[in-house]
Amino acid sequence: MILGTAALAAGQMAWAACPEPADHHEELQALIARAQAAADAAEGAQASNQMWQVWLRAPDKAAQAVLDAGMRRREVFDFAGAIREFDRLVEYCPTYAEGFNQRAYIHFLNGNHEKALVDLDMALSLQPYHVAAQSGRALTLMNLGRLAEARAQMLVAVESNPWLSEAALLADGAPLGRKDQEL
């Protein structure tokens, strides 16, 4: 079934042009406001999960099938297969931020932080309110040893969603936290 879906998606992609992604600005702004106003971690997690539902909505069925196939490959640690799927997705839908974000995640998991950073920058240029890409960019910068930039990026992400688990990295003494008032 997976192969059939992927083959169908590949066939559709060969002759179709990816439609422009829907404008989710207002929906994401509302979810960011919900995360900021959340009274507890459960409410914050609910807003975060709803943000993911928005980001993971591909522009069409063909793109959705490839995105889903790439994520299935990632879940079974087939990172080479996931990269191939996400390469196809960004080639087909070059204005869909999540294709770049997902490919960046695989690059990050593979330790290819420079490649991850390129894809995260592209994802954020396409979708500035992608809080997960913001925090992923902070983690990538941290792994590259660019701590001041990583801290600044993480502060942006946590401002949008204070319930991110990565916020712990900003605590005093943590990798992105203040040490002796200077980073």
Secondary structure, DSSP 8 states (H G I E B T S, - for coil): -HHHHHHHHHHHHHH---------HHHHHHHHHHHHH-SSHHHHHHHHHHHHHHHT--SSHHHHHHHHHHHHHHHTT-HHHHHHHHHHHHHH-TT-HHHHHHHHHHHHHTT-HHHHHHHHHHHHHH-TT-HHHHHHHHHHHHHTT-HHHHHHHHHHHHHH-TT-GGGGGGSTTSTTS-BTTB-
